[in-house]
Each structure stands twice: as structure tokens, then as C-alpha cells.
Amino acid sequence: MANRENKRSGQKSASNGNRSSLKARFSEHRTYTIPDYRLEKPNFTIRQIRKGDEICYEVEGNLNTSVPPIRESKYLSKQQHIEIYRWMLLNRKMEQALENLYKQGKVVGGVYFGLGQEACSCASAFALHKDEWLGPLIRNQGSLLVRGFSPRDIMMQYMAKAGSPTKGRDASSHFGDIYERNVVAPISTLGDLIPVLAGVALGTRLQGRNIAVMTYIGDGGQSTGVTYEGINFAAVQNLGLVLFVENNLWGYSTPADMQFRVKDLAERAIAYGIPGVIVDGTDACQVYDAAHEACERARRGEGPTLIEAKIMRMKGHAIHDAADYVPKPLFEYWRKRDPIARFENYLVNVKKWLTRAENEKLVADVDRQLEEDRDYAIASPMPSPESAAGGVYCDGCHEIKPKYRMANTEARSSAKIKIGGAH
């Protein structure tokens, strides 16, 4: 009897020990959640193959899936939907005008297009308040329009006209406005805008404000060291950085599947202890809602957010690049998911917020504005040779002062850093 009791006691102790060991082992595992708001999750890969003496790419997977619907926005009003739609139209038609001007020999240098990325550029910038800051990249010309630049500004810039934002000193996308529109000019060394915008957020906080600052990086540019340094700085300092990682599948001619091993670039957020979100970058409602929530977090002093927008670059890296390396079925797949066609269908046929006649009038109004701005840009003069040295050095032409004024101690206290755990 005593032996049986001892044996049962020993078995019980062993069982308790196993449970404790199992519990301890599982307590060592951490789980993280990356919200994915897409209504479709494409399942294909791009791989490198050899055909004779040539290296090329082919796509594997199901490319015959149905086009998903637009996700209902939790925040946008009817009128705001229509406003974003108009910005997207203006974005695309302006780039089409720029392409024609380039072919006519009127553009100095190259042109970079955001075809297929209009929803991401326009809907994201639409989430910012007027006194907040934007740092666009070369494909975010739609965000520049939303922030107040006109098509003529951008067309004159590419034609190096005297009336352009840089007064003819640059013939590409390197322009901004730190006085009225709160736009930091694009920086060609990819990733550098991230610490710059983090610095803007830090500067505003020192002046007693928590605001949202937004910038972008591509799937290729996100691999740069300064990208990691900038995000980490913003995370450690709890700055209101809203970073859109525009995963358009190609870093120049290198497919995303050959750039990184993570399934989703939003997973990078885990390493910084900040929220990461995935959206369909061709769905303006998903883009806006994610941007809105990230901006609200920033305004509450809760730190940065990384938003991965899944999209496709529908042209080459620039106008000189025919993108022959992209498998043709991939273009066909994403062409069916055109952000403007989908949003137009949503507004006209699904929500019925625009009649066909109202939509035609809206498109005609955009065409009229583009024609006027194009004619103005073409007719505007080139800069005079003697003006070339102007603006190189500051000789007292402007005063640098705090944008939001120095706040009193109580106001600065309300904008203090909020230290939080992993999200």
C-alpha cells in the first residue's frame, strides 16, 4: 500500500513538473499581430529563370482571382470620397500630360510616374491636417497636389521654368515648401527623408505640439541603413512619424521576392516596438483609414506607425525604362485592379454618390484644369542666365524661426513623451 501511494505521489509530482516545464517553455514565446485590412491576399511569387543565354523573370501562382470590392471607410464622408477621387484623377491626368510633354522634347531630364499608386499618394496625404508635414518621394506627385501644389507648378518644375517651385534650378521632383504647405523636398538618397521628418516631429514637440509627419519609402529603399536608423530614432523618441512603405513589387528591375525574406514588410515594425499595418494600396478607403488612425495616434503622442501598402508599379522606374523585365501577366493582373477605375465604380455604381452625368462633368472639369495649367506652363519663360547664382547663399533674404512658437511650460508638459510597451 505504501509503495502504491509513493508511486502515485511520484507520478503526480512528475506530471506537475511536466506541466510547469511546458508552461515555462510556452511563456518564453511572444506573439505579435500585424493587422491586414486587405480583402484579397495575392498568392504568387516572382522568380529568376534562364532562357537560353538570357536571364529573365517569371511569375508563379494564381493570377485569375476576382477583383475585390472597395472596403467601406470608417471615417470618410460622401464628399471626402469624391474629393479623393478627384485628386486621383488629377494625379493621373497630370502625369499623362507630363509624358506627352516629355515626348515633345519640352521636359528637361526624366519623369517618374506613380501609375497605379494614385490611391496611396492621394488618400494618405488627405489624412494630414493643414499644419502637419509631408515628405513625398518621386512617385508621390498626387500627395503634392493634395498639399496645395498645382499641376502647373509640377509641370513647370519638370520643364525648368522660371516660375517653377525651384525657379528653374532643378528639373525633377526635388522641391517642397516649408513656409505655407509644410512639404519637405524629396531626397534622392532613399531613406533620408525618414530621419528628417522624425526631426520635424521632434522640433514641433519641443515647441509644445504633437503632430503627425508623413513620408514614404519603397520596397527597395526600405533596405537602406538610414531607413532603420530613422525609424528606430522615431520609435525610441515616440515621435509622430507615419511611414508608408509602398511595396510596388520592384526596386528598379529587382523583384521584391529577391530583396527580402519576410512575407510582409509590415513585419519590420515588430523589431522597433511600433504598430505595423497592411493595406491594399489600390483601395483609397483602406489607405485613408490606416493613415487617419496612424495620424490620430501621432497627435495623441503615441509614436510612429508603419503602414505597408501593397501595390504595383505600372510603368518602369522612370520614363526611360520600358520595364521589359516585368512578366506581362503581372501587368494584366494589376491592371484589373486599377485604383481609379475601382474607385469610380464604387462611387457611381455601388454607393451611387455620383450619377454618370456628374462623373462625366467631374472628369471634364479635371481635363479643363489640366489643359489650362499645361498651356500656362508651356508659355511661361525660362529663367534668365543672370539669375543662376541667386538663392545659393542666404544674405538675409529670410528669417528662420519656430513654426509653432515656443510654448509655455504647461503646454510643453502636455506634449511630453508617452513611454509605452511593445504594440
C-alpha positions as CSV (number, residue, x, y, z in Angstrom):
1,M,0.0,0.0,0.0
2,A,2.8,2.4,1.0
3,N,4.6,1.6,-2.2
4,R,1.5,2.3,-4.3
5,E,0.9,5.6,-2.6
6,N,4.6,6.6,-3.1
7,K,4.3,5.6,-6.8
8,R,1.1,7.7,-7.2
9,S,2.7,10.6,-5.5
10,G,5.8,10.4,-7.7
11,Q,3.6,10.3,-10.8
12,K,1.7,13.3,-9.7
13,S,4.9,15.2,-9.0
14,A,6.3,14.3,-12.4
15,S,3.0,15.3,-14.0
16,N,3.1,18.7,-12.2
17,G,6.7,19.1,-13.2
18,N,5.9,18.4,-16.9
19,R,3.1,21.0,-16.8
20,S,5.3,23.5,-15.2
21,S,8.0,22.9,-17.7
22,L,5.5,23.1,-20.6
23,K,4.1,26.4,-19.2
24,A,7.6,27.8,-18.7
25,R,8.5,26.9,-22.3
26,F,5.5,28.5,-23.8
27,S,5.8,31.6,-21.7
28,E,9.1,32.2,-23.5
29,H,7.2,32.7,-26.8
30,R,5.9,36.0,-27.8
31,T,3.1,36.7,-30.3
32,Y,2.6,39.8,-32.4
33,T,-0.3,40.9,-34.5
34,I,0.0,42.7,-37.8
35,P,-3.5,43.8,-38.9
36,D,-4.1,43.1,-42.6
37,Y,-7.1,45.1,-43.9
38,R,-6.9,43.7,-47.5
39,L,-10.0,42.0,-48.9
40,E,-7.6,40.0,-51.2
41,K,-4.3,38.4,-50.4
42,P,-2.5,37.6,-53.7
43,N,-0.5,34.4,-53.6
44,F,2.2,34.5,-56.3
45,T,6.0,34.7,-56.5
46,I,8.4,36.1,-59.0
47,R,11.5,34.1,-59.7
48,Q,14.5,34.4,-61.9
49,I,15.0,31.9,-64.7
50,R,17.3,31.4,-67.6
51,K,16.0,31.3,-71.2
52,G,18.9,30.4,-73.5
53,D,21.6,33.0,-72.8
54,E,19.2,35.4,-71.2
55,I,18.2,35.9,-67.6
56,C,14.5,36.9,-67.0
57,Y,11.7,36.6,-64.5
58,E,8.5,34.6,-64.4
59,V,5.5,34.8,-62.1
60,E,4.1,31.7,-60.4
61,G,0.7,31.5,-58.7
62,N,-2.9,32.1,-59.3
63,L,-3.4,35.4,-61.3
64,N,-7.1,34.7,-62.2
65,T,-8.7,35.6,-59.0
66,S,-11.7,38.0,-58.9
67,V,-11.1,41.7,-58.2
68,P,-12.0,42.5,-54.6
69,P,-14.5,45.2,-53.7
70,I,-13.6,48.5,-52.1
71,R,-13.6,48.3,-48.3
72,E,-16.1,50.7,-46.6
73,S,-14.3,53.6,-44.9
74,K,-15.0,54.1,-41.2
75,Y,-14.2,57.8,-41.4
76,L,-14.7,59.4,-44.8
77,S,-17.8,61.3,-45.6
78,K,-19.5,61.1,-49.0
79,Q,-17.9,64.4,-50.1
80,Q,-14.5,63.4,-48.9
81,H,-14.7,60.2,-51.0
82,I,-15.4,62.4,-54.1
83,E,-12.6,64.8,-53.2
84,I,-10.1,62.0,-53.0
85,Y,-11.4,60.6,-56.3
86,R,-10.8,63.9,-58.0
87,W,-7.3,64.2,-56.6
88,M,-6.5,60.7,-58.0
89,L,-7.9,61.7,-61.4
90,L,-5.9,64.9,-61.4
91,N,-2.8,63.0,-60.4
92,R,-3.0,60.5,-63.3
93,K,-4.0,63.0,-66.0
94,M,-1.2,65.4,-64.9
95,E,1.3,62.5,-65.3
96,Q,-0.2,61.7,-68.7
97,A,0.3,65.3,-69.7
98,L,3.9,65.2,-68.4
99,E,4.6,62.1,-70.5
100,N,3.3,63.9,-73.6
101,L,5.5,67.0,-72.8
102,Y,8.5,64.7,-72.5
103,K,7.9,63.1,-75.9
104,Q,7.6,66.6,-77.3
105,G,11.0,67.5,-76.0
106,K,9.7,70.1,-73.5
107,V,10.8,68.3,-70.4
108,V,14.4,68.8,-69.1
109,G,15.6,65.5,-67.7
110,G,13.5,62.5,-66.8
111,V,10.0,61.9,-65.5
112,Y,8.9,59.5,-62.8
113,F,5.4,58.1,-62.7
114,G,3.1,56.9,-60.0
115,L,0.7,55.0,-62.3
116,G,-1.2,52.5,-60.2
117,Q,-0.2,54.3,-57.0
118,E,-2.6,57.2,-57.0
119,A,-4.8,55.9,-54.2
120,C,-1.8,55.6,-51.9
121,S,-0.4,59.0,-52.6
122,C,-3.7,61.0,-52.5
123,A,-5.6,59.2,-49.8
124,S,-2.6,59.2,-47.4
125,A,-1.9,62.9,-47.7
126,F,-5.6,63.6,-47.4
127,A,-5.4,62.4,-43.8
128,L,-2.9,65.1,-42.7
129,H,-4.1,68.4,-41.1
130,K,-3.0,71.6,-42.8
131,D,-0.4,72.4,-40.1
132,E,1.2,68.9,-40.4
133,W,4.1,67.8,-42.5
134,L,4.7,65.7,-45.6
135,G,7.9,64.3,-47.2
136,P,7.0,62.8,-50.6
137,L,9.1,60.7,-52.9
138,I,9.3,60.7,-56.7
139,R,6.1,58.8,-57.2
140,N,4.0,60.8,-54.7
141,Q,3.0,63.6,-57.0
142,G,-0.6,63.1,-56.0
143,S,0.3,63.9,-52.4
144,L,1.9,67.2,-53.6
145,L,-1.4,68.1,-55.3
146,V,-3.3,67.4,-52.2
147,R,-1.0,69.6,-50.2
148,G,-1.6,72.5,-52.5
149,F,0.8,72.4,-55.4
150,S,-0.9,72.9,-58.7
151,P,-0.4,70.9,-61.9
152,R,1.2,73.9,-63.4
153,D,3.7,74.1,-60.6
154,I,4.8,70.5,-61.2
155,M,4.8,70.8,-65.0
156,M,6.9,74.0,-64.8
157,Q,9.3,72.2,-62.4
158,Y,9.9,69.4,-64.9
159,M,10.4,72.0,-67.7
160,A,12.8,74.0,-65.5
161,K,10.8,77.2,-66.0
162,A,11.4,80.4,-64.1
163,G,8.1,80.2,-62.4
164,S,8.6,76.7,-61.0
165,P,9.0,76.0,-57.3
166,T,12.8,75.9,-57.7
167,K,12.8,78.8,-60.3
168,G,14.5,76.5,-62.9
169,R,17.3,75.3,-60.6
170,D,16.1,71.7,-60.7
171,A,14.2,69.8,-63.3
172,S,12.8,66.9,-61.3
173,S,10.8,66.2,-58.1
174,H,13.2,67.9,-55.7
175,F,11.0,70.7,-54.5
176,G,9.0,71.5,-51.4
177,D,7.6,74.4,-49.4
178,I,8.4,74.8,-45.7
179,Y,6.5,78.0,-45.3
180,E,2.9,77.5,-46.5
181,R,2.4,73.9,-47.5
182,N,4.7,72.2,-44.9
183,V,6.3,69.9,-47.6
184,V,9.9,68.8,-47.2
185,A,11.5,68.3,-50.6
186,P,12.3,64.7,-51.7
187,I,15.8,63.5,-51.2
188,S,17.3,61.2,-53.8
189,T,19.3,59.1,-51.3
190,L,16.4,56.9,-50.3
191,G,15.5,56.6,-46.7
192,D,17.0,60.0,-45.8
193,L,13.6,61.6,-45.5
194,I,12.7,59.4,-42.6
195,P,15.1,60.9,-40.0
196,V,14.4,64.3,-41.4
197,L,10.7,64.0,-40.8
198,A,11.4,62.5,-37.4
199,G,13.4,65.6,-36.7
200,V,10.4,67.8,-37.8
201,A,8.2,65.9,-35.3
202,L,10.8,66.3,-32.6
203,G,11.1,70.1,-33.3
204,T,7.3,70.5,-33.1
205,R,7.2,68.6,-29.8
206,L,9.9,70.9,-28.4
207,Q,7.5,73.7,-29.3
208,G,4.7,72.1,-27.3
209,R,2.9,70.2,-30.1
210,N,2.4,66.6,-31.0
211,I,1.6,66.4,-34.7
212,A,1.7,63.8,-37.5
213,V,4.5,63.8,-40.0
214,M,4.2,61.5,-43.1
215,T,6.7,60.2,-45.5
216,Y,7.2,57.2,-47.8
217,I,9.8,54.6,-48.7
218,G,9.7,51.9,-51.4
219,D,10.3,48.1,-51.1
220,G,13.8,48.7,-52.4
221,G,14.6,51.9,-50.4
222,Q,13.5,50.3,-47.2
223,S,16.7,48.2,-47.2
224,T,18.9,51.2,-46.7
225,G,20.6,51.7,-43.3
226,V,19.3,55.2,-42.8
227,T,15.7,53.8,-43.0
228,Y,16.4,51.6,-40.0
229,E,18.2,54.4,-38.1
230,G,15.4,56.9,-38.8
231,I,12.5,54.5,-37.8
232,N,14.4,53.5,-34.7
233,F,15.0,57.1,-33.7
234,A,11.3,57.9,-34.1
235,A,10.3,54.8,-32.1
236,V,12.7,55.5,-29.2
237,Q,11.7,59.2,-29.1
238,N,8.0,58.3,-29.5
239,L,7.7,60.7,-32.4
240,G,4.6,61.0,-34.6
241,L,6.1,59.5,-37.8
242,V,3.6,57.9,-40.2
243,L,5.7,55.9,-42.6
244,F,4.1,54.4,-45.8
245,V,6.2,51.5,-47.2
246,E,5.0,51.4,-50.8
247,N,5.6,47.8,-51.8
248,N,5.2,48.1,-55.5
249,L,7.0,44.8,-56.1
250,W,10.0,46.2,-58.0
251,G,13.2,48.0,-56.8
252,Y,14.1,49.3,-60.2
253,S,14.5,46.0,-62.0
254,T,14.8,43.7,-58.9
255,P,11.6,41.9,-57.8
256,A,10.6,42.1,-54.2
257,D,10.9,38.4,-53.8
258,M,14.7,38.8,-54.4
259,Q,15.1,41.7,-52.0
260,F,13.9,40.3,-48.6
261,R,12.8,37.1,-46.9
262,V,10.0,38.4,-44.7
263,K,6.5,37.8,-46.1
264,D,5.3,41.3,-45.4
265,L,7.4,44.4,-44.9
266,A,5.0,45.5,-42.1
267,E,6.6,42.8,-40.0
268,R,9.6,45.1,-39.7
269,A,7.6,47.2,-37.3
270,I,7.8,44.4,-34.7
271,A,11.6,45.0,-34.3
272,Y,11.0,48.6,-33.5
273,G,8.2,48.0,-31.0
274,I,5.7,50.1,-33.1
275,P,2.4,49.2,-34.8
276,G,2.6,47.7,-38.3
277,V,-0.4,47.6,-40.7
278,I,-1.0,46.2,-44.1
279,V,-3.4,47.7,-46.6
280,D,-4.3,47.3,-50.3
281,G,-2.6,50.3,-51.8
282,T,-5.1,50.4,-54.7
283,D,-8.0,50.9,-52.3
284,A,-8.3,54.5,-51.3
285,C,-10.6,53.8,-48.4
286,Q,-8.2,51.3,-46.8
287,V,-5.3,53.7,-47.3
288,Y,-7.1,56.7,-45.8
289,D,-8.4,54.8,-42.8
290,A,-5.0,53.4,-41.9
291,A,-3.4,56.8,-42.4
292,H,-6.1,58.5,-40.3
293,E,-5.7,56.1,-37.4
294,A,-1.9,56.5,-37.5
295,C,-2.2,60.3,-37.6
296,E,-4.5,60.2,-34.6
297,R,-2.0,58.1,-32.7
298,A,0.7,60.6,-33.5
299,R,-1.4,63.6,-32.4
300,R,-2.0,61.8,-29.1
301,G,1.7,61.4,-28.6
302,E,1.7,57.7,-29.0
303,G,4.5,57.4,-31.5
304,P,5.1,56.1,-35.0
305,T,3.2,53.7,-37.3
306,L,4.5,51.7,-40.2
307,I,1.9,51.1,-43.0
308,E,2.7,48.7,-45.8
309,A,0.7,49.5,-48.9
310,K,0.7,46.6,-51.4
311,I,0.6,47.9,-54.9
312,M,2.2,47.5,-58.3
313,R,4.5,50.0,-60.2
314,M,2.7,50.0,-63.6
315,K,5.5,51.6,-65.5
316,G,9.3,51.4,-65.5
317,H,11.5,53.1,-62.9
318,A,11.4,56.3,-65.0
319,I,10.2,57.2,-68.4
320,H,13.5,55.9,-70.0
321,D,12.7,52.4,-68.6
322,A,10.4,50.2,-70.7
323,A,10.1,47.6,-67.8
324,D,10.6,44.7,-70.3
325,Y,11.8,42.6,-67.4
326,V,8.3,42.6,-65.8
327,P,6.3,39.5,-66.7
328,K,3.4,40.6,-68.8
329,P,0.8,38.5,-66.8
330,L,1.7,40.6,-63.7
331,F,0.7,43.8,-65.5
332,E,-2.6,42.3,-66.6
333,Y,-3.3,41.2,-63.0
334,W,-2.8,44.6,-61.6
335,R,-4.4,46.5,-64.5
336,K,-7.7,44.8,-63.4
337,R,-7.1,46.4,-60.0
338,D,-6.7,49.9,-61.3
339,P,-7.3,52.2,-58.3
340,I,-9.1,54.9,-60.2
341,A,-11.4,52.5,-62.2
342,R,-12.3,50.6,-59.0
343,F,-13.0,53.8,-57.0
344,E,-15.1,55.2,-59.9
345,N,-17.2,52.1,-59.9
346,Y,-17.6,52.3,-56.2
347,L,-18.8,55.9,-56.2
348,V,-21.0,55.6,-59.3
349,N,-22.4,52.0,-59.3
350,V,-22.0,50.8,-55.7
351,K,-22.7,53.8,-53.5
352,K,-24.4,55.8,-56.2
353,W,-22.9,59.0,-54.8
354,L,-22.2,60.2,-58.3
355,T,-24.5,59.9,-61.3
356,R,-22.9,59.1,-64.6
357,A,-23.6,62.7,-65.7
358,E,-22.0,64.1,-62.5
359,N,-19.0,61.9,-63.0
360,E,-18.6,63.0,-66.6
361,K,-18.7,66.6,-65.5
362,L,-16.1,66.0,-62.8
363,V,-13.8,64.3,-65.4
364,A,-14.3,67.2,-67.8
365,D,-13.5,69.7,-65.1
366,V,-10.2,67.9,-64.4
367,D,-9.4,67.9,-68.1
368,R,-10.2,71.6,-68.3
369,Q,-7.9,72.4,-65.4
370,L,-5.1,70.3,-66.9
371,E,-5.4,72.0,-70.2
372,E,-5.2,75.4,-68.7
373,D,-2.2,74.6,-66.5
374,R,-0.4,72.8,-69.3
375,D,-0.8,75.8,-71.6
376,Y,0.3,78.1,-68.8
377,A,3.4,76.0,-68.1
378,I,4.4,75.8,-71.8
379,A,4.0,79.6,-72.3
380,S,6.0,80.5,-69.1
381,P,9.5,81.8,-69.6
382,M,12.8,80.0,-68.9
383,P,15.0,81.6,-66.1
384,S,17.4,84.3,-67.2
385,P,21.1,83.4,-67.2
386,E,22.0,86.1,-64.7
387,S,19.6,84.6,-62.1
388,A,21.6,81.3,-61.9
389,A,23.6,82.4,-58.9
390,G,20.6,83.6,-56.9
391,G,19.5,81.6,-53.9
392,V,22.8,79.8,-53.5
393,Y,23.6,81.7,-50.2
394,C,21.3,83.4,-47.8
395,D,22.1,87.1,-47.5
396,G,19.4,87.9,-45.1
397,C,16.6,87.1,-47.5
398,H,14.5,85.2,-44.9
399,E,14.3,84.6,-41.2
400,I,14.3,81.2,-39.6
401,K,12.0,81.0,-36.6
402,P,9.9,78.4,-34.8
403,K,6.9,77.2,-36.8
404,Y,4.6,76.8,-33.9
405,R,6.2,79.3,-31.4
406,M,7.8,78.3,-28.1
407,A,5.1,77.0,-25.8
408,N,4.9,77.7,-22.1
409,T,5.9,75.0,-19.6
410,E,2.4,73.8,-19.0
411,A,1.8,73.3,-22.8
412,R,5.1,71.6,-23.2
413,S,4.2,69.3,-20.4
414,S,1.0,68.2,-22.1
415,A,3.1,67.2,-25.2
416,K,5.6,65.1,-23.2
417,I,6.8,61.7,-24.4
418,K,4.5,58.9,-23.6
419,I,6.5,55.8,-22.8
420,G,4.7,52.6,-23.8
421,G,5.4,48.9,-24.2
422,A,5.5,46.8,-27.4
423,H,2.4,47.0,-29.5
